[in-house]
Amino acid sequence: MNNIPSVDLADFLSDDPERKKKFIDEIGKAYEEIGFVALKNHFLSDELVEKLYAQVEKFFQLPVETKESYERPELGGQRGYVSFGKEHAKGKKEGDLKEFWHFGQEPSDDADLTETYPDNVKVKELPEFNKTGMEAYRMLEKTGIYVLRALALHIGLQENYFDHWASNGNSILRPIHYPPITSEPENAVRAGAHGDINLITLLMGASAPGLQVQRRDGEWLDAIAQEDELVINVGDMLQRHTNNKLRSTIHRVVNPPRELWHTHRYSIPFFLHPRSDMRLDCLEECIDEDHPKQYEDITAGEFLHQRLVEIGLIKK
């Protein structure tokens, strides 16, 4: 396999049971083998993507002092701006060559949550920034819930098993800016090799290449999707919950060749997190003699806190 598999959400949404089963089988197989797919016919329009990228570029072009006024370290970087080099991959001390922003959940009135989410930080210089970000947030969340429905059926669960946990979940939309590289990076890359924390990650097309996925044999392959496709991968929470049936694959964003060091790169992943009280205990459907239980019981909230400490966003 030299590229990630492509699947069509229209198959899952069709009234044809054979097409629906085809999608479930294809995405299930891909997530067991490589942990990544490219998905077409999602709910995010080209116009919304263009509008969001335009707003994101405007934000990162603001003066450093302006951007830093929106930093909220007391929230563990979960809302607002996180400045250049603050985050690093688990087990790595060098900071990633990036700065980013976090939009978080704005729960519905009937969410009945056991927790309180922090408010989103409003950027007063850009009146369309927050509105556009949350429009994209909703469309990505909707897409993600349908993907989780297909995975629930693949695992042998009820189709709507994840719906309650993912709706009004602690998800994050993260616009990222990788600035031009101005000097030889000492062991630092745009994003060090890592697995994502959450259930699944949905990534709209980046403004430049660089994302690579590690195959089981250790080789790296470029994760290339068509312009109208989202790249969607399994996160550590889902790997843990499925007792390693579905794979959270290590990936990275490599530095461009020296002749392109002067270029900017923008990327906007959506990290679909469940509600913090969801239990990530290994599912019985994924445990048998050949696949004994691999993980201790834990909630999503406990696991998230543990990982935010490991990547440097929450200080011990």
Salt bridges, closest charged atoms under 4 A:
ASP11 OD1 - ARG19 NE 2.87
ASP11 OD2 - LYS22 NZ 3.29
ASP25 OD2 - LYS21 NZ 2.64
GLU26 OE2 - LYS22 NZ 3.27
GLU32 OE2 - HIS154 NE2 2.65
GLU32 OE2 - LYS245 NZ 3.18
GLU33 OE2 - LYS29 NZ 3.33
GLU71 OE2 - LYS86 NZ 2.99
GLU87 OE1 - LYS98 NZ 2.87
GLU87 OE2 - ARG174 NH2 2.95
GLU94 OE1 - LYS92 NZ 3.22
GLU94 OE2 - LYS93 NZ 3.56
ASP96 OD2 - LYS98 NZ 3.20
GLU99 OE1 - LYS67 NZ 3.07
GLU99 OE2 - HIS177 ND1 2.64
GLU106 OE2 - LYS122 NZ 3.85
GLU128 OE1 - LYS51 NZ 3.78
GLU135 OE2 - LYS131 NZ 3.05
GLU141 OE1 - ARG138 NH1 2.92
GLU159 OE1 - LYS20 NZ 3.18
ASP163 OD2 - ARG149 NH2 2.72
GLU184 OE1 - ARG258 NH2 2.57
ASP196 OD1 - HIS194 NE2 3.36
ASP196 OD1 - HIS251 NE2 3.24
ASP217 OD2 - ARG215 NH2 2.78
ASP236 OD2 - ARG307 NH1 2.31
ASP281 OD2 - ARG279 NE 2.98
ASP288 OD1 - HIS291 ND1 2.89
ASP297 OD1 - LYS293 NZ 2.68
GLU310 OE1 - LYS90 NZ 3.85
GLU310 OE1 - ARG307 NE 3.22
